[in-house]
Amino acid sequence: MTLQGKRILLIISGGIAAYKSLDLIRRLRERGASVRPVMTAGAQAFVTPLAVGALAADKVFTELFSREDEQDVGHIRLARDCDLIVIAPATAGLMAKMANGLADDLASTILLATDKPVLAAPAMNPKMWSHTATRRNHATLVADGIHFIGPASGEMAESGEKGEGRMAEPLDIVAAAEALLDNGPKPLAGKKAIVTSGPTHEPIDPVRYIANRSSGKQGHAIAAELARLGADVTLVSGPVTIADPKGVTVVHVERAEEMRDAVIGSLPADIAVMVAAVADWRVASASGNKIKKQPGEAPPPLLLTENPDILKTIGHHAKRPKLVVGFAAETQNVAENGRSKLQRKGADYILANDVSPHTGIMGGDRNTVKVIGKSGDEDWPEMDKQAVAERLGTLIASHFS
Ligand code: CTP
């Protein structure tokens, strides 16, 4: 847990995205951080200090000239007694105040008085985000050393308008906070890692394809974690909708054969972690044109042929990385099937998980894995995919210390 013991001052300003800050508080605290909340007047129109305080398990600060608070903690101490200030959501208005050094309420005064790193997660209407004034303020703040995460693109909660302006997801804000606070050891410095992630799409014709279910969340989190530990990481990703992780070289591919070529092209490496849900089969000869329905005729038969097994290829390659890790998606006999995959594919570890539909693992944020190694099994408790990545990072690092 990289946020263990870190003190985060969370400034919530007034926007509909403030409801996501409640989840953000939980995620930060889950990772061992303490969260001290400050709310602007606007924020309190969207979420209550009671809810924020309950989740943070701390007092919520709202007033600049509260006699009680000033004697107790005071705005200067609030600005300094923390390791990081996170602003989520950061409204256009608060950004404008910050860019101009305006201090007319508790939040803006803290931001002017602080000497700590500041991470802002903007959230606003796309037109406000793209407005020249906001562009100017953003550029000023970046030049002033303020760190930004997001905003993301998507539909606005209130107006249904589409565009850039949605607040980054809580887990992305957590990852950005971790990256900022990270001055930890780099046990994988000088090591090269290849990670596969996401599904592959195997074309049937130009409009249809065969695919496995996979969001890429687990593979992307592992790539980011290995990079955080100092490794030089190449992530070979199938088609996913999530963002490229920071600090990682990403090769985007579509089909299994392209993924294999990209992985082999990235050798030599010290570490390979094959997380992708590669389609086991592809259509023997995909049609160059859209296959049309023929009235009165039976649907066209699909002749499938086997895709290359990338993990197995790497596990038995002349340039085999020192450490090869695979995953096993199982719906039954998790341990047995995982162990046979370990042997068959020449891996050092298999992280086996039960992907029966009731577990919600595919596409979800959480994962329960059984680690199968040459010298035995280990059950990890249910945790989120980021935590799985961190624990795997520790395991991998132990092989290089
Ligand atoms: N894998 C791979 N290339 C493939 C198929 C799988 O690299 N063509 C890798 C996955 O990235 C994962 C591991 O092999 O690390 C196991 O994937 P899984 O789908 O569980 O296994 P399969 O080989 O498909 O075995 P089965 O269909 O028998 O469950």
Boltz pocket constraint, residues with backbone or C-beta under 6 A from the ligand:
constraints:
  - pocket:
      binder: B
      contacts: [[A, 196], [A, 256], [A, 274], [A, 275], [A, 276], [A, 277], [A, 278], [A, 279], [A, 280], [A, 307], [A, 308], [A, 309], [A, 310], [A, 311], [A, 312], [A, 325], [A, 326], [A, 327], [A, 328], [A, 329], [A, 330], [A, 341]]
      max_distance: 6.0
